[in-house]
Structures are given as C-alpha cells and as structure tokens.
Amino acid sequence: MFIRAYLRASTEDQFADRAKEMLEQFVQERGHKIASYYRENISGTKLDRPELGRLLMDSHRNDILLVEQIDRLTRLSNSDWMTLKKLIEQHELRIVSLDVPTSWQALSDKDPSQADPITRAVISAINNMLIDLMAAMSHKDWLSRRQKVLYYRQIKKLSIRETADATGYSCSQVCRIQVIYKQNK
C-alpha cells in the first residue's frame, strides 16, 4: 500500500503545500509514511487536472489517495464527480480524507480483503455515502461563492475591492469567479 497525497490549491497565489505537514503528521500517527506528493494549483471544478491524472496512472490496487478535505479533491458537478469517482474505483484506490473519519480505516494494517465481510460492506457503504455527500457540499459551496460575487458585482454594483471585502475573498478570486461566469454564459 502506497500513500499518495494530493495537494491542491485553486489558484497560483494560493499555496498547495499548506496541508503537507498536517497530512504527514496524520499518517505518522498511524504508523505510515507518504510515498509521493502530487501538487497542483488548479480549480477543483475542473475534471482535467494533470497531477491528479498522474496520481491515478502511478497508483496500484489498494493504494491510498490522501487529501486534507474532500473539497481539495473535488468541487465538481455531480456528473463530473461520478466520472472522477469511477476513475478512482477503476484504479482501485481508497480515498482517505482528514474530514471523513470513516475513511481512516483504510490506513489500518489489516488487509481489507481479510476483514469481516459484513463489517467491511457497512463501513464501505457509509464511507462512500459520506464522501459523495462531502463532494456535493463542496460543489454547492463553490456555487454559493459564485452567486455571492455576482450579487455584489452585478446587483449591488460594488467594485472588485468592495466585493472582496464583502465576501471575504481575494480580489483575484472575485475576478476569477467573474471570468468563469462569463465563460459559462
């Protein structure tokens, strides 16, 4: 079992490595080490991510795809999330996310195929449901952020700086959201 940490930030001015130390500590506490890191600065709303693709290609059966939070893996629409999830399943990766405690069992030293089949099925079902729920919530959060920016910019007619102050986002994030909105119009 190799642990493959996926570190993603949405933009170039954000720092993808910010969670590295936390992930290292998390796996060390469970007696493991991270085998490789995959870093990229690209929106979680994009399905085509080179480093995530490389992680999938490098992986082997029962490897761990480790993320700080599910939103680091996805802010995808439901259909795109199902596509990514299918790719992860085809590569037989197990997702471990610090914000989904049921996923932590994948770091157990026990061979997953040796666990009690009923317990394994129940934990797997709960884990998959929670990951799907977190993926949907991540996408909903992204849509909500976009709506806030559009409201302040288009309805309230605030400047980029005023919109950033009102929403708590950076000026560059406000601009990116506007660009995405215009592209999808």
Rosetta constraint file for C-alpha pairs under 8 A:
AtomPair CA 1 CA 60 HARMONIC 7.96 0.50
AtomPair CA 1 CA 61 HARMONIC 7.87 0.50
AtomPair CA 1 CA 62 HARMONIC 5.94 0.50
AtomPair CA 1 CA 63 HARMONIC 4.79 0.50
AtomPair CA 1 CA 64 HARMONIC 7.01 0.50
AtomPair CA 2 CA 34 HARMONIC 7.24 0.50
AtomPair CA 2 CA 35 HARMONIC 5.76 0.50
AtomPair CA 2 CA 59 HARMONIC 7.93 0.50
AtomPair CA 2 CA 60 HARMONIC 7.97 0.50
AtomPair CA 2 CA 62 HARMONIC 7.97 0.50
AtomPair CA 2 CA 63 HARMONIC 4.89 0.50
AtomPair CA 2 CA 64 HARMONIC 6.16 0.50
AtomPair CA 3 CA 33 HARMONIC 7.10 0.50
AtomPair CA 3 CA 34 HARMONIC 4.96 0.50
AtomPair CA 3 CA 35 HARMONIC 5.36 0.50
AtomPair CA 3 CA 36 HARMONIC 6.92 0.50
AtomPair CA 3 CA 63 HARMONIC 5.97 0.50
AtomPair CA 3 CA 64 HARMONIC 4.64 0.50
AtomPair CA 3 CA 65 HARMONIC 6.35 0.50
AtomPair CA 3 CA 66 HARMONIC 6.66 0.50
AtomPair CA 4 CA 34 HARMONIC 6.22 0.50
AtomPair CA 4 CA 35 HARMONIC 5.94 0.50
AtomPair CA 4 CA 36 HARMONIC 5.10 0.50
AtomPair CA 4 CA 37 HARMONIC 5.92 0.50
AtomPair CA 4 CA 38 HARMONIC 7.36 0.50
AtomPair CA 4 CA 55 HARMONIC 7.19 0.50
AtomPair CA 4 CA 63 HARMONIC 7.31 0.50
AtomPair CA 4 CA 64 HARMONIC 5.82 0.50
AtomPair CA 4 CA 65 HARMONIC 5.12 0.50
AtomPair CA 4 CA 66 HARMONIC 5.88 0.50
AtomPair CA 5 CA 23 HARMONIC 7.74 0.50
AtomPair CA 5 CA 34 HARMONIC 6.71 0.50
AtomPair CA 5 CA 35 HARMONIC 7.96 0.50
AtomPair CA 5 CA 36 HARMONIC 6.30 0.50
AtomPair CA 5 CA 37 HARMONIC 4.84 0.50
AtomPair CA 5 CA 38 HARMONIC 6.16 0.50
AtomPair CA 5 CA 65 HARMONIC 5.99 0.50
AtomPair CA 5 CA 66 HARMONIC 4.56 0.50
AtomPair CA 5 CA 67 HARMONIC 6.05 0.50
AtomPair CA 6 CA 37 HARMONIC 6.06 0.50
AtomPair CA 6 CA 38 HARMONIC 4.88 0.50
AtomPair CA 6 CA 39 HARMONIC 6.14 0.50
AtomPair CA 6 CA 52 HARMONIC 7.25 0.50
AtomPair CA 6 CA 55 HARMONIC 7.93 0.50
AtomPair CA 6 CA 65 HARMONIC 6.84 0.50
AtomPair CA 6 CA 66 HARMONIC 6.03 0.50
AtomPair CA 6 CA 67 HARMONIC 5.55 0.50
AtomPair CA 6 CA 72 HARMONIC 7.86 0.50
AtomPair CA 6 CA 73 HARMONIC 7.52 0.50
AtomPair CA 7 CA 16 HARMONIC 5.37 0.50
AtomPair CA 7 CA 17 HARMONIC 6.23 0.50
AtomPair CA 7 CA 19 HARMONIC 7.22 0.50
AtomPair CA 7 CA 20 HARMONIC 7.40 0.50
AtomPair CA 7 CA 37 HARMONIC 7.20 0.50
AtomPair CA 7 CA 38 HARMONIC 6.01 0.50
AtomPair CA 7 CA 39 HARMONIC 4.73 0.50
AtomPair CA 7 CA 40 HARMONIC 6.57 0.50
AtomPair CA 7 CA 67 HARMONIC 6.78 0.50
AtomPair CA 7 CA 68 HARMONIC 7.81 0.50
AtomPair CA 7 CA 72 HARMONIC 7.00 0.50
AtomPair CA 8 CA 16 HARMONIC 4.91 0.50
AtomPair CA 8 CA 17 HARMONIC 7.80 0.50
AtomPair CA 8 CA 39 HARMONIC 5.74 0.50
AtomPair CA 8 CA 40 HARMONIC 5.05 0.50
AtomPair CA 8 CA 41 HARMONIC 5.69 0.50
AtomPair CA 8 CA 42 HARMONIC 6.92 0.50
AtomPair CA 8 CA 44 HARMONIC 7.85 0.50
AtomPair CA 8 CA 72 HARMONIC 5.62 0.50
AtomPair CA 8 CA 73 HARMONIC 7.42 0.50
AtomPair CA 9 CA 14 HARMONIC 5.81 0.50
AtomPair CA 9 CA 15 HARMONIC 6.11 0.50
AtomPair CA 9 CA 16 HARMONIC 4.59 0.50
AtomPair CA 9 CA 40 HARMONIC 6.55 0.50
AtomPair CA 9 CA 41 HARMONIC 4.75 0.50
AtomPair CA 9 CA 42 HARMONIC 6.24 0.50
AtomPair CA 9 CA 43 HARMONIC 7.09 0.50
AtomPair CA 9 CA 72 HARMONIC 7.24 0.50
AtomPair CA 10 CA 14 HARMONIC 6.80 0.50
AtomPair CA 10 CA 41 HARMONIC 5.38 0.50
AtomPair CA 10 CA 42 HARMONIC 4.77 0.50
AtomPair CA 10 CA 43 HARMONIC 4.34 0.50
AtomPair CA 10 CA 44 HARMONIC 6.63 0.50
AtomPair CA 11 CA 41 HARMONIC 5.14 0.50
AtomPair CA 11 CA 42 HARMONIC 5.75 0.50
AtomPair CA 11 CA 43 HARMONIC 6.84 0.50
AtomPair CA 12 CA 41 HARMONIC 5.55 0.50
AtomPair CA 12 CA 42 HARMONIC 7.72 0.50
AtomPair CA 14 CA 41 HARMONIC 7.55 0.50
AtomPair CA 15 CA 41 HARMONIC 7.88 0.50
AtomPair CA 16 CA 39 HARMONIC 6.26 0.50
AtomPair CA 16 CA 40 HARMONIC 6.51 0.50
AtomPair CA 16 CA 41 HARMONIC 6.47 0.50
AtomPair CA 17 CA 39 HARMONIC 7.26 0.50
AtomPair CA 19 CA 23 HARMONIC 6.22 0.50
AtomPair CA 19 CA 68 HARMONIC 6.56 0.50
AtomPair CA 20 CA 24 HARMONIC 6.18 0.50
AtomPair CA 21 CA 25 HARMONIC 6.16 0.50
AtomPair CA 22 CA 26 HARMONIC 6.12 0.50
AtomPair CA 22 CA 68 HARMONIC 7.93 0.50
AtomPair CA 23 CA 27 HARMONIC 6.34 0.50
AtomPair CA 23 CA 66 HARMONIC 7.85 0.50
AtomPair CA 23 CA 67 HARMONIC 7.61 0.50
AtomPair CA 23 CA 68 HARMONIC 6.66 0.50
AtomPair CA 24 CA 28 HARMONIC 6.05 0.50
AtomPair CA 24 CA 33 HARMONIC 7.03 0.50
AtomPair CA 24 CA 34 HARMONIC 6.74 0.50
AtomPair CA 25 CA 29 HARMONIC 6.10 0.50
AtomPair CA 26 CA 30 HARMONIC 6.84 0.50
AtomPair CA 27 CA 31 HARMONIC 6.40 0.50
AtomPair CA 27 CA 32 HARMONIC 5.17 0.50
AtomPair CA 27 CA 33 HARMONIC 6.04 0.50
AtomPair CA 27 CA 34 HARMONIC 7.20 0.50
AtomPair CA 27 CA 107 HARMONIC 8.00 0.50
AtomPair CA 28 CA 32 HARMONIC 5.12 0.50
AtomPair CA 28 CA 33 HARMONIC 6.05 0.50
AtomPair CA 30 CA 107 HARMONIC 7.19 0.50
AtomPair CA 30 CA 108 HARMONIC 7.93 0.50
AtomPair CA 38 CA 51 HARMONIC 5.68 0.50
AtomPair CA 38 CA 52 HARMONIC 6.98 0.50
AtomPair CA 38 CA 54 HARMONIC 7.96 0.50
AtomPair CA 38 CA 55 HARMONIC 6.67 0.50
AtomPair CA 39 CA 51 HARMONIC 6.47 0.50
AtomPair CA 40 CA 49 HARMONIC 7.97 0.50
AtomPair CA 40 CA 51 HARMONIC 6.29 0.50
AtomPair CA 42 CA 46 HARMONIC 7.48 0.50
AtomPair CA 42 CA 49 HARMONIC 7.21 0.50
AtomPair CA 43 CA 75 HARMONIC 7.95 0.50
AtomPair CA 44 CA 71 HARMONIC 7.15 0.50
AtomPair CA 44 CA 72 HARMONIC 6.61 0.50
AtomPair CA 44 CA 73 HARMONIC 6.45 0.50
AtomPair CA 44 CA 74 HARMONIC 4.91 0.50
AtomPair CA 44 CA 75 HARMONIC 4.78 0.50
AtomPair CA 44 CA 76 HARMONIC 6.39 0.50
AtomPair CA 45 CA 74 HARMONIC 6.57 0.50
AtomPair CA 45 CA 75 HARMONIC 4.75 0.50
AtomPair CA 45 CA 76 HARMONIC 4.50 0.50
AtomPair CA 45 CA 77 HARMONIC 7.30 0.50
AtomPair CA 45 CA 139 HARMONIC 7.66 0.50
AtomPair CA 46 CA 75 HARMONIC 7.96 0.50
AtomPair CA 46 CA 76 HARMONIC 6.69 0.50
AtomPair CA 47 CA 76 HARMONIC 7.05 0.50
AtomPair CA 47 CA 80 HARMONIC 6.52 0.50
AtomPair CA 47 CA 84 HARMONIC 7.19 0.50
AtomPair CA 48 CA 53 HARMONIC 7.64 0.50
AtomPair CA 49 CA 53 HARMONIC 6.13 0.50
AtomPair CA 50 CA 54 HARMONIC 6.17 0.50
AtomPair CA 51 CA 55 HARMONIC 6.12 0.50
AtomPair CA 52 CA 56 HARMONIC 6.31 0.50
AtomPair CA 53 CA 57 HARMONIC 6.26 0.50
AtomPair CA 54 CA 58 HARMONIC 6.03 0.50
AtomPair CA 55 CA 59 HARMONIC 6.12 0.50
AtomPair CA 56 CA 87 HARMONIC 7.76 0.50
AtomPair CA 56 CA 88 HARMONIC 6.99 0.50
AtomPair CA 56 CA 91 HARMONIC 6.62 0.50
AtomPair CA 57 CA 91 HARMONIC 7.99 0.50
AtomPair CA 59 CA 63 HARMONIC 6.26 0.50
AtomPair CA 59 CA 91 HARMONIC 6.76 0.50
AtomPair CA 59 CA 93 HARMONIC 7.26 0.50
AtomPair CA 60 CA 91 HARMONIC 6.62 0.50
AtomPair CA 60 CA 92 HARMONIC 7.06 0.50
AtomPair CA 60 CA 93 HARMONIC 7.23 0.50
AtomPair CA 61 CA 91 HARMONIC 6.40 0.50
AtomPair CA 61 CA 92 HARMONIC 4.85 0.50
AtomPair CA 61 CA 93 HARMONIC 6.15 0.50
AtomPair CA 62 CA 92 HARMONIC 5.75 0.50
AtomPair CA 62 CA 93 HARMONIC 5.26 0.50
AtomPair CA 62 CA 94 HARMONIC 6.14 0.50
AtomPair CA 63 CA 92 HARMONIC 7.39 0.50
AtomPair CA 63 CA 93 HARMONIC 5.14 0.50
AtomPair CA 63 CA 94 HARMONIC 6.25 0.50
AtomPair CA 64 CA 93 HARMONIC 5.70 0.50
AtomPair CA 64 CA 94 HARMONIC 4.89 0.50
AtomPair CA 64 CA 95 HARMONIC 5.86 0.50
AtomPair CA 64 CA 96 HARMONIC 6.56 0.50
AtomPair CA 64 CA 106 HARMONIC 7.51 0.50
AtomPair CA 64 CA 107 HARMONIC 7.90 0.50
AtomPair CA 65 CA 93 HARMONIC 6.35 0.50
AtomPair CA 65 CA 94 HARMONIC 5.96 0.50
AtomPair CA 65 CA 95 HARMONIC 4.81 0.50
AtomPair CA 65 CA 96 HARMONIC 6.07 0.50
AtomPair CA 66 CA 95 HARMONIC 6.07 0.50
AtomPair CA 66 CA 96 HARMONIC 4.85 0.50
AtomPair CA 66 CA 97 HARMONIC 5.86 0.50
AtomPair CA 67 CA 72 HARMONIC 6.53 0.50
AtomPair CA 67 CA 73 HARMONIC 6.86 0.50
AtomPair CA 67 CA 95 HARMONIC 7.75 0.50
AtomPair CA 67 CA 96 HARMONIC 6.40 0.50
AtomPair CA 67 CA 97 HARMONIC 4.89 0.50
AtomPair CA 67 CA 98 HARMONIC 6.78 0.50
AtomPair CA 68 CA 72 HARMONIC 6.81 0.50
AtomPair CA 68 CA 97 HARMONIC 5.52 0.50
AtomPair CA 68 CA 98 HARMONIC 5.16 0.50
AtomPair CA 68 CA 99 HARMONIC 6.97 0.50
AtomPair CA 69 CA 73 HARMONIC 7.30 0.50
AtomPair CA 69 CA 97 HARMONIC 5.41 0.50
AtomPair CA 69 CA 98 HARMONIC 5.89 0.50
AtomPair CA 69 CA 99 HARMONIC 5.40 0.50
AtomPair CA 69 CA 100 HARMONIC 7.84 0.50
AtomPair CA 70 CA 74 HARMONIC 6.22 0.50
AtomPair CA 70 CA 97 HARMONIC 6.25 0.50
AtomPair CA 70 CA 99 HARMONIC 7.21 0.50
AtomPair CA 70 CA 131 HARMONIC 7.05 0.50
AtomPair CA 70 CA 134 HARMONIC 6.25 0.50
AtomPair CA 70 CA 135 HARMONIC 6.26 0.50
AtomPair CA 70 CA 138 HARMONIC 7.51 0.50
AtomPair CA 71 CA 75 HARMONIC 5.72 0.50
AtomPair CA 71 CA 134 HARMONIC 7.47 0.50
AtomPair CA 71 CA 135 HARMONIC 6.60 0.50
AtomPair CA 71 CA 138 HARMONIC 5.32 0.50
AtomPair CA 74 CA 81 HARMONIC 7.04 0.50
AtomPair CA 74 CA 135 HARMONIC 6.08 0.50
AtomPair CA 74 CA 138 HARMONIC 6.98 0.50
AtomPair CA 74 CA 139 HARMONIC 7.51 0.50
AtomPair CA 75 CA 135 HARMONIC 6.43 0.50
AtomPair CA 75 CA 136 HARMONIC 7.62 0.50
AtomPair CA 75 CA 138 HARMONIC 5.03 0.50
AtomPair CA 75 CA 139 HARMONIC 4.30 0.50
AtomPair CA 75 CA 142 HARMONIC 6.72 0.50
AtomPair CA 76 CA 80 HARMONIC 5.66 0.50
AtomPair CA 76 CA 81 HARMONIC 5.38 0.50
AtomPair CA 76 CA 135 HARMONIC 7.45 0.50
AtomPair CA 76 CA 138 HARMONIC 7.89 0.50
AtomPair CA 76 CA 139 HARMONIC 5.70 0.50
AtomPair CA 77 CA 81 HARMONIC 5.99 0.50
AtomPair CA 77 CA 136 HARMONIC 7.65 0.50
AtomPair CA 77 CA 139 HARMONIC 6.22 0.50
AtomPair CA 78 CA 82 HARMONIC 6.16 0.50
AtomPair CA 78 CA 136 HARMONIC 6.81 0.50
AtomPair CA 79 CA 83 HARMONIC 6.41 0.50
AtomPair CA 80 CA 84 HARMONIC 6.26 0.50
AtomPair CA 81 CA 85 HARMONIC 5.90 0.50
AtomPair CA 81 CA 135 HARMONIC 7.42 0.50
AtomPair CA 82 CA 86 HARMONIC 6.03 0.50
AtomPair CA 83 CA 87 HARMONIC 6.42 0.50
AtomPair CA 84 CA 88 HARMONIC 6.26 0.50
AtomPair CA 85 CA 89 HARMONIC 6.14 0.50
AtomPair CA 86 CA 90 HARMONIC 6.02 0.50
AtomPair CA 87 CA 91 HARMONIC 6.32 0.50
AtomPair CA 88 CA 92 HARMONIC 6.25 0.50
AtomPair CA 88 CA 93 HARMONIC 5.63 0.50
AtomPair CA 88 CA 94 HARMONIC 7.81 0.50
AtomPair CA 89 CA 93 HARMONIC 6.08 0.50
AtomPair CA 89 CA 94 HARMONIC 7.93 0.50
AtomPair CA 94 CA 106 HARMONIC 6.79 0.50
AtomPair CA 95 CA 103 HARMONIC 6.65 0.50
AtomPair CA 95 CA 106 HARMONIC 7.93 0.50
AtomPair CA 96 CA 100 HARMONIC 7.35 0.50
AtomPair CA 96 CA 103 HARMONIC 4.90 0.50
AtomPair CA 96 CA 104 HARMONIC 5.77 0.50
AtomPair CA 96 CA 106 HARMONIC 6.92 0.50
AtomPair CA 96 CA 107 HARMONIC 7.98 0.50
AtomPair CA 97 CA 101 HARMONIC 7.38 0.50
AtomPair CA 97 CA 103 HARMONIC 6.38 0.50
AtomPair CA 97 CA 104 HARMONIC 7.29 0.50
AtomPair CA 98 CA 104 HARMONIC 7.63 0.50
AtomPair CA 100 CA 104 HARMONIC 7.40 0.50
AtomPair CA 100 CA 127 HARMONIC 7.60 0.50
AtomPair CA 100 CA 130 HARMONIC 7.04 0.50
AtomPair CA 100 CA 131 HARMONIC 7.16 0.50
AtomPair CA 101 CA 105 HARMONIC 7.95 0.50
AtomPair CA 102 CA 123 HARMONIC 7.02 0.50
AtomPair CA 102 CA 126 HARMONIC 7.44 0.50
AtomPair CA 102 CA 127 HARMONIC 5.49 0.50
AtomPair CA 103 CA 127 HARMONIC 5.91 0.50
AtomPair CA 104 CA 108 HARMONIC 7.64 0.50
AtomPair CA 106 CA 112 HARMONIC 7.62 0.50
AtomPair CA 110 CA 114 HARMONIC 7.09 0.50
AtomPair CA 110 CA 115 HARMONIC 7.39 0.50
AtomPair CA 111 CA 115 HARMONIC 7.11 0.50
AtomPair CA 112 CA 120 HARMONIC 7.64 0.50
AtomPair CA 115 CA 119 HARMONIC 7.30 0.50
AtomPair CA 115 CA 120 HARMONIC 6.17 0.50
AtomPair CA 116 CA 120 HARMONIC 6.00 0.50
AtomPair CA 117 CA 121 HARMONIC 6.02 0.50
AtomPair CA 118 CA 122 HARMONIC 6.19 0.50
AtomPair CA 119 CA 123 HARMONIC 6.08 0.50
AtomPair CA 120 CA 124 HARMONIC 5.92 0.50
AtomPair CA 121 CA 125 HARMONIC 6.04 0.50
AtomPair CA 122 CA 126 HARMONIC 6.20 0.50
AtomPair CA 123 CA 127 HARMONIC 5.91 0.50
AtomPair CA 124 CA 128 HARMONIC 6.01 0.50
AtomPair CA 125 CA 129 HARMONIC 6.10 0.50
AtomPair CA 126 CA 130 HARMONIC 6.16 0.50
AtomPair CA 127 CA 131 HARMONIC 6.15 0.50
AtomPair CA 128 CA 132 HARMONIC 6.07 0.50
AtomPair CA 129 CA 133 HARMONIC 6.06 0.50
AtomPair CA 130 CA 134 HARMONIC 6.04 0.50
AtomPair CA 131 CA 135 HARMONIC 6.06 0.50
AtomPair CA 132 CA 136 HARMONIC 6.22 0.50
AtomPair CA 133 CA 137 HARMONIC 6.16 0.50
AtomPair CA 134 CA 138 HARMONIC 6.05 0.50
AtomPair CA 135 CA 139 HARMONIC 6.39 0.50
AtomPair CA 136 CA 140 HARMONIC 6.18 0.50
AtomPair CA 137 CA 141 HARMONIC 6.03 0.50
AtomPair CA 138 CA 142 HARMONIC 6.32 0.50
AtomPair CA 139 CA 143 HARMONIC 6.29 0.50
AtomPair CA 140 CA 144 HARMONIC 6.13 0.50
AtomPair CA 141 CA 145 HARMONIC 6.25 0.50
AtomPair CA 142 CA 146 HARMONIC 6.33 0.50
AtomPair CA 143 CA 147 HARMONIC 6.24 0.50
AtomPair CA 144 CA 148 HARMONIC 6.26 0.50
AtomPair CA 145 CA 149 HARMONIC 6.43 0.50
AtomPair CA 146 CA 150 HARMONIC 6.28 0.50
AtomPair CA 146 CA 177 HARMONIC 5.92 0.50
AtomPair CA 146 CA 178 HARMONIC 7.89 0.50
AtomPair CA 146 CA 181 HARMONIC 7.82 0.50
AtomPair CA 147 CA 151 HARMONIC 6.02 0.50
AtomPair CA 148 CA 152 HARMONIC 6.27 0.50
AtomPair CA 148 CA 167 HARMONIC 6.99 0.50
AtomPair CA 149 CA 153 HARMONIC 5.96 0.50
AtomPair CA 149 CA 163 HARMONIC 6.58 0.50
AtomPair CA 149 CA 167 HARMONIC 7.21 0.50
AtomPair CA 149 CA 174 HARMONIC 6.37 0.50
AtomPair CA 149 CA 177 HARMONIC 7.21 0.50
AtomPair CA 149 CA 178 HARMONIC 7.55 0.50
AtomPair CA 150 CA 154 HARMONIC 5.50 0.50
AtomPair CA 150 CA 155 HARMONIC 7.31 0.50
AtomPair CA 150 CA 178 HARMONIC 7.25 0.50
AtomPair CA 151 CA 155 HARMONIC 5.07 0.50
AtomPair CA 151 CA 156 HARMONIC 6.42 0.50
AtomPair CA 152 CA 156 HARMONIC 4.79 0.50
AtomPair CA 152 CA 157 HARMONIC 6.14 0.50
AtomPair CA 152 CA 158 HARMONIC 5.69 0.50
AtomPair CA 152 CA 163 HARMONIC 5.76 0.50
AtomPair CA 152 CA 166 HARMONIC 7.89 0.50
AtomPair CA 153 CA 157 HARMONIC 4.78 0.50
AtomPair CA 153 CA 158 HARMONIC 5.07 0.50
AtomPair CA 153 CA 159 HARMONIC 6.64 0.50
AtomPair CA 153 CA 160 HARMONIC 7.24 0.50
AtomPair CA 153 CA 163 HARMONIC 6.51 0.50
AtomPair CA 154 CA 158 HARMONIC 7.65 0.50
AtomPair CA 158 CA 162 HARMONIC 5.62 0.50
AtomPair CA 158 CA 163 HARMONIC 5.80 0.50
AtomPair CA 159 CA 163 HARMONIC 6.00 0.50
AtomPair CA 160 CA 164 HARMONIC 6.09 0.50
AtomPair CA 160 CA 171 HARMONIC 6.07 0.50
AtomPair CA 160 CA 174 HARMONIC 6.69 0.50
AtomPair CA 160 CA 175 HARMONIC 7.38 0.50
AtomPair CA 161 CA 165 HARMONIC 6.19 0.50
AtomPair CA 161 CA 171 HARMONIC 5.96 0.50
AtomPair CA 162 CA 166 HARMONIC 6.06 0.50
AtomPair CA 163 CA 167 HARMONIC 6.02 0.50
AtomPair CA 163 CA 171 HARMONIC 7.89 0.50
AtomPair CA 163 CA 174 HARMONIC 7.28 0.50
AtomPair CA 164 CA 168 HARMONIC 5.52 0.50
AtomPair CA 164 CA 169 HARMONIC 4.89 0.50
AtomPair CA 164 CA 170 HARMONIC 5.45 0.50
AtomPair CA 164 CA 171 HARMONIC 5.40 0.50
AtomPair CA 164 CA 174 HARMONIC 6.37 0.50
AtomPair CA 165 CA 169 HARMONIC 7.00 0.50
AtomPair CA 165 CA 170 HARMONIC 7.97 0.50
AtomPair CA 169 CA 173 HARMONIC 6.07 0.50
AtomPair CA 169 CA 174 HARMONIC 6.59 0.50
AtomPair CA 170 CA 174 HARMONIC 6.38 0.50
AtomPair CA 171 CA 175 HARMONIC 6.31 0.50
AtomPair CA 172 CA 176 HARMONIC 6.15 0.50
AtomPair CA 173 CA 177 HARMONIC 6.17 0.50
AtomPair CA 174 CA 178 HARMONIC 6.34 0.50
AtomPair CA 175 CA 179 HARMONIC 6.26 0.50
AtomPair CA 176 CA 180 HARMONIC 6.21 0.50
AtomPair CA 177 CA 181 HARMONIC 6.14 0.50
AtomPair CA 178 CA 182 HARMONIC 6.20 0.50
AtomPair CA 179 CA 183 HARMONIC 6.16 0.50
AtomPair CA 180 CA 184 HARMONIC 6.22 0.50
AtomPair CA 181 CA 185 HARMONIC 6.19 0.50
